[in-house]
Amino acid sequence: MVEAHLLDYTGDPLYGKTLAISYLHYLRPEIAFPSLEALQEQLHQDLSQARAWAAQPPKEQP
């Protein structure tokens, strides 16, 4: 199973739609958090990392 977050998407709701996604980076494994605050902090870190990856120019394919 894959979870995808569309950064800054403001279009129509996508519930019930079929999307094609491409794997670019592995963020982290699924883990249990000891508190809501720890989860929130990790989500902020995940978002920062995803934005940094998205800001990089695409790599050329061989």
C-alpha positions in Angstrom: 0.0 0.0 0.0 1.2 3.5 -0.8 0.1 6.8 0.7 0.5 9.9 -1.4 0.2 13.5 -0.5 -0.3 16.0 -3.3 1.7 19.1 -2.1 -0.4 22.3 -2.3 -3.1 20.7 -4.5 -6.2 23.0 -4.6 -8.2 21.4 -7.3 -11.4 19.4 -7.1 -11.6 16.6 -4.5 -10.0 13.4 -5.7 -11.9 10.9 -3.6 -13.1 7.9 -5.6 -10.8 8.9 -8.6 -8.0 6.7 -10.0 -4.6 8.3 -10.0 -1.3 7.2 -11.4 1.7 7.9 -9.2 5.4 7.4 -9.7 7.8 6.4 -7.0 10.6 9.0 -6.6 11.8 8.7 -3.0 11.2 6.5 0.0 10.4 8.7 2.9 10.4 6.4 5.9 8.9 3.1 7.2 5.6 3.0 9.0 6.1 3.6 12.7 4.0 4.0 15.8 4.4 7.3 17.6 4.3 7.7 21.4 2.1 10.8 21.2 0.1 13.1 18.9 2.8 15.7 19.3 5.5 13.3 18.1 3.4 12.4 15.1 2.8 16.0 14.2 6.5 16.8 14.5 7.3 13.8 12.2 4.7 15.0 9.7 6.3 18.4 9.6 9.7 16.8 9.0 8.3 14.6 6.3 6.7 17.6 4.5 10.0 19.5 4.7 11.9 16.5 3.2 9.3 16.1 0.4 9.4 19.8 -0.5 13.2 19.6 -0.7 13.0 16.6 -3.0 10.4 18.3 -5.1 12.6 21.4 -5.5 15.5 19.4 -7.0 15.7 19.3 -10.8 14.7 15.9 -12.2 17.6 13.4 -12.9 18.2 12.4 -16.5 17.2 8.9 -17.3 19.8 6.6 -18.9 
